[in-house]
Amino acid sequence: MSNRTIGMSDDLLAYLLSEGVRENDIQRALRAETARLPQSGMQIAPEEGALLAMLVRLTSARRVVEIGTFTGYSALTMALAMPADGVLVACDHSREWTDVGQRYWRQAGVDELIDLRIGEAVDTLDTLLDAGGARQYDFVFIDADKSGYPDYYERALKLLRPGGLAAVDNTLWHGRVSDPTRQDEDTRAIRAFNRSLRDDARIDLCLLPVADGVTLARKR
């Protein structure tokens, strides 16, 4: 018996991925191609992908926003969990990275569900709000530049319907958030963001030790 989260050895992680994560061949191939990139550390973990897919299904999400798409694994995984009439607005600034994802989206037959927007994510979110998107979205996934999290989060709350869910990646930030000697910009940004959500009465909150930390914020 244990009253705290267990540690994750390499062997235990391998077991978790073997027995607790369902990936199709296209998802695995996309992860393998991404692993060869110099920026491969920006890829979400497969167990986090499984969590996102489950959350999309649990919330019956038909309208989703993703802030930070990279090579498209998270968008692919969420789109596979969405109904055929759903739409996922994917925000990123890189055509090079998202071009990788688009090949796999087409292979999986979900490319028509994904509305890729290239540019500054704040501008895309403001465009969605200006088009009447307030309180119209079911799920938002935030995984982009850490200093931008407060701006993305505030717009996400406006876009989400009551009862809608935001998931935010990297909120344990390699464990650095608990180390007072770490004072780099990104670590301080994540600490401040976590504290602001802890005190935010507009949401129900849960920070999960999945991958690099995933915060769930349900709009009240």
Disulfide bonds with the S-S distance in Angstrom:
none
